[in-house]
Amino acid sequence: MPSESSISQTTSTPDTTIKGILSEYNTTLTPKIDAKIPKMGLISGGTNCYEECETAKETTLTINGESKNEIFAPSTVTSITVQKGKENEAWTKAITIEGNGSNPTVNFENNGESSWNWIGGITPTITPKSLLLLHWCSKIGVAQLIPTSAS
């Protein structure tokens, strides 16, 4: 049977080793890993890739590649404008539409081109408590409205 002193040495060694690994991870590996995550291009998560949800503060909301990935549109939002993305850029946005009697309109800025389209080809009726999903990929964008409760 191991002596008490050998047991205490055994239990302190893993703790010291773990602290050393965590220290090395935080100072050496994290910057290397962060440098590998693309910030632009076709496989980009975008510059706001890991930020949390934002609540819209104005009555009009404009969405583009630089917008937060998750946005809450309270009932005060009356209009959502989705801008055309850039070529060789990809992003996805999720907008929760609270709605409340008067639901916002969704407009696409296509600049004379049909860059943005609704999935299924039909413009949906915006209903309260819906989720608007937008995905841009290089030259085209698709949108889908998902109702989350009966209107």
Secondary structure, DSSP 8 states (H G I E B T S, - for coil): ---HHHHHHHHHHHHHHHHHHHHHIIIIIHHHHHHHS-SSSTT---TTTT---EE--SSEEEE-TTS-SEEEE-TT--EEEEE---TT-EEEEEEEE---SS--EEEEE-TTS--EEETTSS-----SSEEEEEEEETTEEEEEEEE-S--
